Amino acid sequence: QWVIPEVIGHAVVTVLMLISLHWFIFLLNLPIATWNIYRFIMVPSGNMGVFDPTEIHNRGQLKSHMKEAMIKLGFHLLCFFMYLYRLVLKI
């Protein structure tokens, strides 16, 4: 249920960084946005979505989903502090 808003939100932020000419932040966001779009497009036929409830308890998939979640958490923490630092510099 939250996958589509995440994909759209991250794509919008990435495009906004490109439009506002913040190249470093754009290049930092581009791989994650591309990965989100790739994961959304490559959902196998018959699955309910990226996180299929019938497949999620498979040990291999659960580990990979947890690893992906931790990487995204680290990325978002890094971006939060980077954006906060940029905001403080502008004031």
C-alpha positions in Angstrom: 0.0 0.0 0.0 2.9 2.4 0.6 5.1 1.3 -2.3 3.5 3.5 -4.9 3.6 6.7 -2.8 7.2 6.0 -2.0 8.1 5.5 -5.7 6.2 8.7 -6.7 7.6 10.8 -3.8 11.2 9.8 -4.4 10.9 10.3 -8.2 9.4 13.8 -7.6 12.2 14.7 -5.1 14.9 13.5 -7.6 13.4 15.5 -10.4 13.1 18.6 -8.2 16.8 18.3 -7.3 17.6 18.2 -11.0 15.5 21.2 -11.8 16.9 23.2 -8.9 20.5 22.3 -10.0 21.5 20.6 -6.8 23.7 18.1 -8.7 25.3 16.3 -5.7 21.9 15.6 -4.0 20.4 14.6 -7.4 23.2 12.1 -8.0 22.8 10.8 -4.5 19.0 10.3 -5.0 19.2 8.9 -8.5 20.3 5.3 -7.7 17.7 4.9 -5.0 14.9 6.3 -7.2 16.0 4.0 -10.0 16.0 1.0 -7.7 12.5 1.8 -6.4 11.2 2.1 -10.0 13.0 -1.1 -11.0 11.5 -3.0 -8.1 8.0 -1.7 -8.8 8.2 -2.6 -12.5 9.8 -6.0 -12.1 7.0 -7.5 -9.8 6.4 -11.1 -11.0 3.0 -11.8 -12.6 0.6 -13.2 -10.1 2.2 -11.4 -7.1 0.1 -8.8 -5.2 3.0 -6.3 -5.2 6.6 -5.8 -4.3 6.0 -7.3 -0.8 3.7 -10.3 -1.6 2.2 -11.5 1.7 2.3 -15.1 0.6 6.0 -15.0 -0.2 7.3 -12.6 2.5 7.8 -15.3 5.1 10.2 -17.2 2.8 13.5 -16.9 4.8 15.5 -15.7 1.8 13.1 -13.0 0.9 12.6 -11.9 4.4 16.3 -11.4 4.9 16.6 -9.5 1.6 13.6 -7.2 2.5 15.1 -6.5 5.9 18.5 -5.7 4.3 16.8 -3.4 1.8 14.8 -1.7 4.6 18.0 -1.0 6.6 19.8 0.4 3.6 16.9 2.7 2.9 16.7 3.8 6.6 20.4 4.7 6.5 20.0 6.6 3.2 17.0 8.6 4.6 18.9 9.4 7.8 21.9 10.6 5.8 19.6 12.7 3.6 17.7 14.1 6.6 20.9 15.4 8.2 22.3 16.6 4.9 19.1 18.6 4.2 19.1 19.9 7.7 22.7 21.1 7.4 21.9 22.8 4.1 18.9 24.5 5.7 21.0 25.8 8.5 23.6 27.2 6.1 20.9 29.1 4.2 19.6 30.8 7.3 
